[in-house]
């Protein structure tokens, strides 16, 4: 009975696809030879392929047996195409295009995911076609990784050229240049390009193609050119995180340039990575004092706008707790500093860091810790929050969060330099 339902479902899906093919207007197939394919793959356990191509100001989706007339062809103007991007924090690099035929949709996602053991840092290509009707998934077809052919960002480039500015969920398109692939050894010298440089842009393009070694070469060129520190930051992360490219000495040098620079967007994160290396002893001797200084910069002091890395605040708090010392006075000050650091991370809506701040406060209040009384007596001298417990607030309101960040930074400086 179950097998019958599965077969019936597949027959219905094939019939729906054939009907959709007949429904599609002819001009799309007439432009076949003038098209640029941006994504194609073969599906696992099926003798079927799917593709997305560009023809003028339209995007075209096809599905069927390789080398034969497509069983399904759908076309959408680029201005109306359901297009989304889901770039994770080092985990995924995705582009998603969805084509509709009545209440049936064909969602084609492609990109890279982190690898598995023994090398989780490797990028694995993936593609996934999800067919849905009225919001209910009918089929999910995974691409054979080796069959994926992709020209990332060509959809983005064509839409930008046509004047489109946002994804279908309202996110503004990135404005980095999209250039043809070129080896760093053959590339021209870096030039300033608005607030970035051309070498950094070429590195971004290589990374989106999954060529991390090529991306690193361009990022290194960018860093050495000294136009900005964005290439230094990206190179430092690759040297630190990607096993096949790992070089802790170069990671530290590249990240240090960004940490000491004036880029308020990436600087705090670079300082966090440096502090984390010292805190964990990754690639450098473990040094809690060194970690404390770098993490304090990530959490409080990198820039006057107090743009922070909340994970840096987490590691700063953990470092403070490990520096508690042997006397009750040193321990109380360490706990006080840890709470202020966790509270600072909380202002960036980092839930786990908020939880750390509140848990530490409850634990210490339950035993009537001396630092809580000192915190309550001094907190009003540094800003608008009147009690120590109220410092651990989430940053839903930007202006209020910035005021609390300034207050916490003032308190952190006062407590860390106090002899009490």
GUPAMI-855903 format. One line per field, with one value per residue (C-alpha): residue number from 1; residue in one letter; y, z, x. Coordinates in steps of 0.001 Angstrom, whole numbers. Layout:
<atoms>
marlum: (NUM, ...)
marvex: (a, ...)
north: (Y, ...)
up: (Z, ...)
east: (X, ...)
</atoms>
This chain:
<atoms>
marlum: (1, 2, 3, 4, 5, 6, 7, 8, 9, 10, 11, 12, 13, 14, 15, 16, 17, 18, 19, 20, 21, 22, 23, 24, 25, 26, 27, 28, 29, 30, 31, 32, 33, 34, 35, 36, 37, 38, 39, 40, 41, 42, 43, 44, 45, 46, 47, 48, 49, 50, 51, 52, 53, 54, 55, 56, 57, 58, 59, 60, 61, 62, 63, 64, 65, 66, 67, 68, 69, 70, 71, 72, 73, 74, 75, 76, 77, 78, 79, 80, 81, 82, 83, 84, 85, 86, 87, 88, 89, 90, 91, 92, 93, 94, 95, 96, 97, 98, 99, 100, 101, 102, 103, 104, 105, 106, 107, 108, 109, 110, 111, 112, 113, 114, 115, 116, 117, 118, 119, 120, 121, 122, 123, 124, 125, 126, 127, 128, 129, 130, 131, 132, 133, 134, 135, 136, 137, 138, 139, 140, 141, 142, 143, 144, 145, 146, 147, 148, 149, 150, 151, 152, 153, 154, 155, 156, 157, 158, 159, 160, 161, 162, 163, 164, 165, 166, 167, 168, 169, 170, 171, 172, 173, 174, 175, 176, 177, 178, 179, 180, 181, 182, 183, 184, 185, 186, 187, 188, 189, 190, 191, 192, 193, 194, 195, 196, 197, 198, 199, 200, 201, 202, 203, 204, 205, 206, 207, 208, 209, 210, 211, 212, 213, 214, 215, 216, 217, 218, 219, 220, 221, 222, 223, 224, 225, 226, 227, 228, 229, 230, 231, 232, 233, 234, 235, 236, 237, 238, 239, 240, 241, 242, 243, 244, 245, 246, 247, 248, 249, 250, 251, 252, 253, 254, 255, 256, 257, 258, 259, 260, 261, 262, 263, 264, 265, 266, 267, 268, 269, 270, 271, 272, 273, 274, 275, 276, 277, 278, 279, 280, 281, 282, 283, 284, 285, 286, 287, 288, 289, 290, 291, 292, 293, 294, 295, 296, 297, 298, 299, 300, 301, 302, 303, 304, 305, 306, 307, 308, 309, 310, 311, 312, 313, 314, 315, 316, 317, 318, 319, 320, 321, 322, 323, 324, 325, 326, 327, 328, 329, 330, 331, 332, 333, 334, 335, 336, 337, 338, 339, 340, 341, 342, 343, 344, 345, 346, 347, 348, 349, 350, 351, 352, 353, 354, 355, 356, 357, 358, 359, 360, 361, 362, 363, 364, 365, 366, 367, 368, 369, 370, 371, 372, 373, 374, 375, 376, 377, 378, 379, 380, 381, 382, 383, 384, 385, 386, 387, 388, 389, 390, 391, 392, 393, 394, 395, 396, 397, 398, 399, 400, 401, 402, 403, 404, 405, 406, 407, 408, 409, 410, 411, 412, 413, 414, 415, 416, 417, 418, 419, 420)
marvex: (x, x, x, x, x, x, x, x, x, x, x, x, x, x, x, x, x, x, x, x, x, x, x, x, x, x, x, x, x, x, x, x, x, x, x, x, x, x, x, x, x, x, x, x, x, x, x, x, x, x, x, x, x, x, x, x, x, x, x, x, x, x, x, x, x, x, x, x, x, x, x, x, x, x, x, x, x, x, x, x, x, x, x, x, x, x, x, x, x, x, x, x, x, x, x, x, x, x, x, x, x, x, x, x, x, x, x, x, x, x, x, x, x, x, x, x, x, x, x, x, x, x, x, x, x, x, x, x, x, x, x, x, x, x, x, x, x, x, x, x, x, x, x, x, x, x, x, x, x, x, x, x, x, x, x, x, x, x, x, x, x, x, x, x, x, x, x, x, x, x, x, x, x, x, x, x, x, x, x, x, x, x, x, x, x, x, x, x, x, x, x, x, x, x, x, x, x, x, x, x, x, x, x, x, x, x, x, x, x, x, x, x, x, x, x, x, x, x, x, x, x, x, x, x, x, x, x, x, x, x, x, x, x, x, x, x, x, x, x, x, x, x, x, x, x, x, x, x, x, x, x, x, x, x, x, x, x, x, x, x, x, x, x, x, x, x, x, x, x, x, x, x, x, x, x, x, x, x, x, x, x, x, x, x, x, x, x, x, x, x, x, x, x, x, x, x, x, x, x, x, x, x, x, x, x, x, x, x, x, x, x, x, x, x, x, x, x, x, x, x, x, x, x, x, x, x, x, x, x, x, x, x, x, x, x, x, x, x, x, x, x, x, x, x, x, x, x, x, x, x, x, x, x, x, x, x, x, x, x, x, x, x, x, x, x, x, x, x, x, x, x, x, x, x, x, x, x, x, x, x, x, x, x, x, x, x, x, x, x, x, x, x, x, x, x, x, x, x, x, x, x, x, x, x, x, x, x, x, x, x, x, x, x, x, x, x, x, x, x, x)
north: (0, 2427, 1647, 2281, 5721, 6573, 5490, 7340, 10461, 10314, 9781, 12787, 14900, 13922, 14684, 18077, 18823, 17873, 19989, 22912, 22484, 22711, 25780, 27672, 30181, 29318, 32353, 31043, 27894, 29908, 31757, 28561, 29204, 32833, 31883, 31830, 28906, 29906, 26619, 23008, 19577, 15934, 14501, 11511, 8256, 9898, 10282, 13942, 17296, 20808, 24172, 27911, 30132, 33776, 35132, 38898, 40163, 36773, 33766, 30327, 27074, 23654, 20073, 16785, 14035, 15120, 15698, 15671, 18269, 19532, 18077, 21410, 24950, 27997, 31607, 34690, 38323, 39126, 42043, 39593, 36475, 35114, 35403, 35141, 34846, 32990, 33619, 32045, 32842, 30563, 27745, 28221, 30302, 30038, 31505, 30474, 31023, 29946, 29586, 29302, 27555, 28349, 27116, 24814, 26154, 24938, 26183, 25654, 26331, 25931, 26806, 25291, 23736, 22941, 19518, 16602, 14899, 14729, 18249, 20220, 23361, 22065, 23456, 20885, 21959, 21262, 21751, 21059, 21286, 21449, 21086, 22335, 22788, 25267, 25452, 21674, 19960, 17271, 16305, 17168, 16258, 16513, 17213, 14861, 17126, 16238, 17162, 20709, 23424, 26908, 30467, 32170, 35728, 35927, 36144, 38892, 40753, 40609, 41800, 44669, 45666, 45682, 48106, 45679, 46477, 43922, 40251, 39017, 39221, 42869, 42546, 45083, 43452, 43465, 45993, 44199, 43993, 40717, 40088, 37113, 34618, 35430, 33990, 36311, 35853, 37227, 39939, 43660, 45639, 46493, 49751, 51584, 50919, 53030, 51837, 48547, 47543, 45484, 42665, 42156, 42066, 39384, 37396, 37560, 36241, 33340, 32467, 32357, 29908, 27733, 28464, 29335, 29030, 31464, 33746, 33736, 34807, 37794, 38685, 38585, 40947, 43242, 43197, 43870, 46761, 48578, 50306, 48951, 46055, 44043, 41726, 41268, 40214, 37712, 36282, 35970, 34008, 31607, 31044, 30401, 28295, 26337, 23298, 23030, 26698, 26901, 29090, 30464, 32882, 34524, 34393, 36344, 38901, 39488, 39726, 42059, 44556, 44620, 44721, 47746, 49423, 51688, 49382, 49347, 46560, 43966, 45304, 43971, 40529, 40446, 41374, 38576, 35987, 37154, 37023, 33600, 32294, 33443, 32270, 28756, 28490, 27949, 28542, 30651, 30043, 30338, 33792, 35011, 38535, 38860, 37389, 39814, 42847, 41750, 40618, 43867, 45670, 43413, 43926, 47556, 49651, 49059, 52064, 55146, 53946, 50945, 48470, 45184, 41454, 39817, 36526, 38510, 39617, 35972, 35033, 38154, 37116, 33590, 34997, 37276, 34313, 32396, 35391, 35409, 35205, 33784, 36580, 37243, 40805, 39622, 37059, 39662, 42021, 39202, 38283, 41956, 42314, 39070, 40290, 43623, 41808, 39408, 42314, 44125, 41106, 41075, 44538, 42923, 40517, 37593, 35329, 32918, 35795, 37373, 34049, 33975, 37496, 36774, 33399, 34926, 37752, 35362, 33073, 35913, 37717, 34510, 34513, 38295, 38807, 42022, 43157, 43393, 45953, 47901, 47653, 49025, 51916, 52947, 52104, 55429, 57394, 55891, 56139, 55879, 52372, 52622, 49079, 46361, 43797, 46045, 46171, 42827, 44076, 43026, 45589, 45847, 49665, 50786, 54169, 52710, 49869, 52301, 54304, 51119, 50120, 53434, 52987, 49446, 50509, 53227, 50749, 48141, 50660, 51846, 48351, 46966, 49828, 50039, 48888, 48099)
up: (0, 896, -2363, -4327, -2753, -3535, -7173, -7526, -6036, -8462, -11419, -10323, -9975, -13459, -14912, -13222, -14655, -18196, -17933, -16718, -19678, -22085, -20192, -20513, -23326, -26293, -26439, -23576, -25481, -28649, -26894, -25770, -27670, -26496, -22842, -20062, -17651, -14034, -12300, -13365, -11784, -11995, -9219, -7070, -7985, -11037, -14665, -14510, -14592, -13738, -14672, -14344, -17194, -18169, -21411, -21677, -18740, -17876, -15803, -17123, -15193, -16905, -15725, -17611, -19022, -20119, -23854, -24436, -24657, -21123, -19353, -17627, -18597, -16506, -17107, -14892, -15448, -13366, -11808, -10402, -9774, -6232, -5381, -1905, -351, 2812, 3628, 6946, 9268, 7548, 7295, 4001, 854, -720, -3544, -3862, -6876, -6870, -9974, -9792, -11943, -10407, -6814, -7523, -6837, -7727, -5230, -6425, -3788, -4303, -2533, -116, 3322, 5797, 5478, 7880, 9696, 9218, 7783, 8880, 7414, 3831, 1652, 126, -2893, -2580, -4589, -3565, -5575, -3507, -5289, -3312, -3906, -1827, 602, 1129, -50, -2645, -3392, -2385, -4886, -3946, -6582, -7069, -5766, -8571, -11191, -9938, -12351, -11014, -11963, -8631, -8529, -12234, -11324, -8869, -11449, -14119, -11674, -10507, -14100, -14684, -11790, -9139, -5648, -3200, -2640, -2439, 1353, 1268, 1871, -59, -2614, -1792, -3890, -4380, -8001, -9810, -12074, -14254, -12421, -12538, -10742, -8277, -10146, -13297, -11616, -11873, -8858, -6202, -6607, -4277, -5156, -3032, 538, -475, -3057, -6222, -4785, -1916, -4416, -6473, -3271, -2530, -6002, -5604, -2195, -3597, -6232, -3447, -4395, -924, -1849, -4717, -2437, 87, -2560, -3509, 147, 832, -2102, -672, 2777, 1476, -660, 2526, 1019, 3837, 6276, 4880, 2972, 6110, 8076, 5484, 5028, 8791, 9125, 6352, 7845, 11224, 10304, 7103, 7836, 4385, 4522, 8227, 9273, 12782, 12478, 9410, 10924, 13938, 11804, 9457, 12229, 14251, 11375, 11431, 15210, 15325, 12373, 12288, 10594, 13206, 11437, 11344, 13912, 17007, 15415, 14565, 18169, 19327, 17249, 18607, 22160, 21567, 20299, 23508, 25733, 24251, 23372, 19703, 17605, 20370, 24002, 26317, 27906, 29869, 30296, 26531, 25953, 28426, 26620, 23128, 24241, 26151, 22894, 21059, 23674, 24691, 23305, 19618, 18338, 19630, 18212, 20556, 17800, 19462, 18994, 21559, 21348, 22321, 25415, 26228, 26019, 27975, 30787, 30788, 30842, 33787, 35725, 35140, 36407, 39758, 41770, 45251, 47477, 48010, 46762, 43470, 43066, 43676, 41106, 38555, 39039, 38732, 35456, 34100, 34769, 33040, 30020, 29753, 30119, 27258, 24993, 26001, 24464, 21061, 21532, 22095, 24048, 25357, 26680, 28259, 29952, 31253, 32690, 34429, 35758, 37207, 38827, 40391, 41714, 43227, 44616, 46332, 48346, 48872, 47013, 47975, 44380, 43784, 46575, 45120, 41628, 42841, 44623, 41616, 38585, 38522, 38221, 34788, 32953, 32964, 34439, 38181, 39454, 38701, 37838, 35129, 33172, 31465, 28943, 25335, 22627, 21038, 21066, 19404, 21098, 24529, 23908, 22886, 26079, 28132, 26175, 27036, 30677, 30781, 29066, 31679, 34469, 32987, 32734, 36320, 37829, 35849, 36913, 40513, 43363, 45512)
east: (0, 2791, 4640, 1423, 1043, 4670, 4327, 1028, 2656, 5575, 3248, 1190, 4327, 5543, 2134, 2120, 5551, 4505, 1377, 3463, 5794, 2872, 1629, 4911, 5120, 7368, 9712, 11862, 12889, 13427, 16262, 18044, 21274, 21579, 21376, 23944, 23601, 24159, 23285, 22805, 23046, 21966, 19818, 20630, 18859, 17268, 18156, 17083, 18826, 17700, 19134, 18685, 19809, 19660, 18239, 18048, 16010, 14517, 15551, 14605, 14244, 14288, 13895, 14116, 16297, 19776, 20075, 16313, 13583, 12838, 9831, 9306, 10263, 9390, 10371, 10342, 11319, 14407, 12520, 9957, 12049, 11815, 15518, 17051, 20490, 21414, 25057, 25921, 28779, 31244, 28713, 26888, 27077, 23626, 21602, 17965, 15699, 12058, 9878, 6100, 3512, 144, 247, 3206, 6695, 10184, 12767, 16350, 19022, 22767, 25970, 28457, 28243, 30973, 32518, 32447, 35297, 38199, 38023, 34930, 36517, 36250, 33478, 31122, 29037, 25337, 22161, 18577, 15361, 12169, 8835, 5831, 2138, 126, 3045, 3310, 6502, 5872, 9465, 13010, 15704, 19379, 22031, 24955, 27770, 30196, 27585, 26971, 28033, 27527, 28357, 27669, 26403, 25565, 21880, 22767, 24853, 22137, 19472, 21654, 22296, 18547, 18091, 16863, 18189, 16755, 16070, 12508, 12612, 13705, 17453, 19547, 21832, 25556, 27433, 30748, 31962, 31333, 34309, 35360, 37618, 41315, 44354, 46018, 49315, 47694, 45629, 46387, 47546, 44987, 43094, 40752, 37122, 34778, 35415, 37076, 39674, 39679, 41800, 39368, 36493, 38244, 38758, 35042, 34275, 36717, 35265, 31737, 32971, 34382, 37999, 39279, 42953, 42442, 40438, 43283, 45791, 43626, 42994, 46735, 47302, 44645, 46213, 49720, 48471, 47480, 44433, 42291, 42196, 39257, 41584, 43695, 40634, 39419, 42916, 43344, 40116, 41095, 44545, 42912, 39895, 40596, 42704, 44285, 45314, 46125, 49033, 48664, 51563, 50084, 46596, 47802, 49662, 46728, 44145, 46376, 46357, 42573, 42326, 44631, 42897, 39868, 37340, 34595, 32716, 35494, 37956, 36134, 35853, 39551, 40358, 38032, 39886, 43244, 41926, 40426, 43770, 45478, 42610, 42588, 46281, 45423, 48533, 50122, 51128, 48139, 48257, 45221, 46562, 47054, 43616, 42049, 43467, 42403, 38954, 38361, 39030, 36577, 33888, 34374, 37187, 37893, 35924, 34149, 30816, 31091, 30326, 31184, 31586, 29266, 31156, 34240, 32302, 31580, 35257, 36211, 33900, 35326, 38851, 38006, 36646, 39882, 41873, 40082, 43304, 43650, 42352, 38616, 39150, 40655, 37887, 35166, 36655, 36950, 33289, 32317, 34255, 32809, 29266, 29916, 31402, 28472, 26022, 27783, 27296, 23650, 23163, 23789, 20860, 23243, 20887, 23493, 25614, 22514, 21838, 25410, 25062, 21777, 22888, 26065, 24089, 21532, 24241, 26246, 23176, 22084, 25282, 25231, 28519, 30297, 30779, 27025, 26656, 29602, 28077, 24728, 26396, 28498, 26319, 24445, 27686, 28345, 25010, 21214, 20796, 20250, 20811, 23320, 20627, 19173, 22431, 21764, 19206, 18776, 19430, 15994, 16167, 19413, 19753, 19010, 21453, 24192, 23663, 24007, 27117, 28767, 27779, 29162, 32391, 32875, 32203, 34529, 37347, 36783, 36634, 39573, 41855, 40644, 42868, 39830)
</atoms>
